[in-house]
């Protein structure tokens, strides 16, 4: 007697919008920008940066978190080294650039929180929902796709330059820097023009020049986690703005 197997229907896949929502992400960037303007102490900016990096951990952007932590430590090292070597000509400018980078790091972390995990379709739909001008939407999409594509082209160009000569790269740059710069810059200019033209054509093919509102297969949605993250970020900025000086005095900085 054959056993009859019960047929079970597969469970439907429920697709959810990426978090945080783009609109909330942009609001976080603004809040952290205001925070960096209000908090003038080194300890307060450090705590604000740690909070911004903690948001990446909360929203599970681990692939971006470690790179941002490494970049922050690198900028901090450059800033400290520039203080020790301030008598060397030109080092003060490097230290000033590193300091400005550290001040902007909370905003950069919040911006990367959005760009590293939200699909482009949801970004465009969210920006269209807040009435961002259509021309700015097209420019945003082209730039968003242009930068990683250009970095890929740079790797291919550098590989081609290495295959062209058997000498080490540093020796080629030391003996003939103008020729090496020409081999690098001319392909970049040519490829940049072609990439920009191709991405603009893609934007037109996707209907970005039409007057209809942009939509996404998974509509962007502001969830409870987004609201909680925004409220806690505002609370952290206010608390640090009021107590950062006392914290720094307590740490002895």
N, C-alpha and C positions, 0 to 999 in steps of 0.2 A: 504494500500500500504506500503510495507516494505521499511524502509529507508535503503539505501545502504551506508555502512560506507567505507570510503576510507582507504585502507591499506597503511600504511606508513612504509617504510623500516627503521629499527633502524640505528642510526648513528654509524659508525664504531668507535671503541675505538682506540685512537692513544696513543701508549705507547712511552714515551720519556725516554731518558737516565737520570740517576740520576745526580744531580749536588751537588758539583763540580765534575768535572772529576778527576779520581784518579791521573793522571799525573799532573794536575794542583794542586791537593791537596799536592802531594809530593813536588812540586816546592814551594808551600807556606811554607811547613815545612822548606825547605832549606833557603828560604829568611828570615823567622823569626829566624832561628838559627843564620844566619849571623847577624841579627839585635841585638840579645841578646849579641853577641860578640862585636859589635861596640858600643852599648849603655851601658855605665857603671854607669849611674846615676839611683837613685831609682825612680825619677819621670818619667824618660824616659821609664824604664821597666814597670812601672805601665800603662803608656799610650799605650805602645806596647801590653800589656796584654789586655787592654780594647779593642783595635782594633781587636785582635784575637778573643775575645769573641763576638765582634760585628759581625764578619763574621758568627758565628753560628746563630745569630739572622737574618742576611740577608738571609741565606740559609735555614731558618726555622727549625733549629735543637733545638727547644725549650725544648724538653725532655732532651737533654744533656746540655743545657745552664745553667739551674738552678743548676744542680749537680756540674758543673765546677766552677760556681760562689761561691757556698758554700765551695768547696774545697779550692779555693783561699783565701777566708776569714779565713778559718781554719788555713791554713799555715801562713797567715799574723799574726794571733793571736799568734800562737806558736813562730814565730820569735820575736814579740814584748815581749812576756813573757820571752823568753830566754835572752833577753837583760837585763830585770829587775832582773832576777834570775841567772845571769852569775856566781855569786860566788858559787852557788851550784854545787858540782861535777857532771860532766856528762851532765849538761844542755847546755854547749857550743857546744857539738857535735850535740845535738838535734837542736839547733839554726842554726848550719851550714847546716844540712840536710834540714831544712825548707827553708833556703836561696837558696840553690841549686834547690829545688823544685820550688820556685818562679821564678828563672831565667829560668827554663825550661818550665814554664807554657804556654807561647805563642806557643811553638812548640807542646806541648801536646794538646792544644786546636785545632790547625790546624790538627793534626793527628786524633783527635777524630771527627773532622768535616767530614773526609773521612770515617772513620770506622763506624760511627753511622748511615749513611744514604745511603751508596752505597752497592748494593747487591754483594755477593761474586763472582758471575759469571762475573759481570762487572769489579770487581777488578782484577780477574785473566786475563780477556781479555785485559785490559789496561796494565797490567804488561808484558804480552806476547808481546804486540805491541811495547814496548820499549826494547825488547830483554833481558828481565830478565832471567837468567839461569833457566832451567826447575826444577832443584833440589830445588832452592830457592822458586819457585812457590809452590811446594808440601809442603815444610816446612811452608810457609806462610799460606796456607790453613789449615794445621793441627793445627798450633798455633792459628789461628783465630777462629777455632771451639773448640779448646781444652780448652781455658781459661773460657768461659762462662759455658761450660759443667762441668768443674771441680768445679766451684763455686756452681753449682746446686748439685753436689755430696757432697760438704762440708755441705750444708744446710741439706741434708738428713742424713748425718753422725751425725751432731750435734743434730738433732731431735731424732735420735735413742739413742744417749747418754743420752738425757734428759728423754726419756721414760724408760731407764734402771734403773733409780734411782729417788726416790721421793724428794731427798734433792736438795736445790738450787745449781746451777752450781758453784757459787763462793765458796760454802762450800766444794764441792767435790774437787775442785782444791786446796783449802787450806789444806785439810786433807790428800789427796793422789794425789799429782801432777804427780808423775811418772805413776801411773795407768791411770789417765785421759789422759796424753799425749800419752800413748800406745794405748788407745781406739780411739784416734783421728788420730794418725800418721799411724798406721798399715792399717786401711781401706783406707786412702788416697793413700798410696803407692800401694796397690793392685788395687784400682780403676784407678789410674793414668796409670798404665801399660796396663790395659784392654782398657781404653779410647783411648790411643795413638795407640794401635793395631787396634781398630775398625776404627778410623779416617784415618789411613793409608790405610786400606782396602777400605774405601769409596773413597779415592783419586785415588786409582788404578782402581776401578770400573768406575769412572767418566772419565777415559781415560787420566789422567794427565801424565802417563808414556809414552804415545804415542808421536811420533815425529811431528804430525800435530799441527798447531798453534791453540791456544785456541780461541774460539769464544763465543759469548753471544747472547741470543735471542734478546736482545736490545743492539746493538753495542754501546760502549762508544763513546762519542762525545764531543769535546771541543767547548763550546758555547761562546756567547758574554759575558754572565755574568762571566764566568771563566776568560776570558781575562781581563775584567774590574777589577775584584777582585785582580788579580795578579798585574796589573799595579798600582792600588791604594795602594796595600800592599808595593810594592817596593818604591813608592813615600813616604809613611808614614815612612818606615825604614830610608830612606835617610834624610827626614826632621828631624826626631828625633835624628839621629846621629849627625846632624849639629847644632841642637838647644837645645838638652836636657839639657846641662849645663846651658844655659841662662834661661830655664824654671825653673830649680831647684833653681837658684839664685832668680828668681822672686817670687817663692813660699816660699822662706825662709827655705828650707829643709836642 
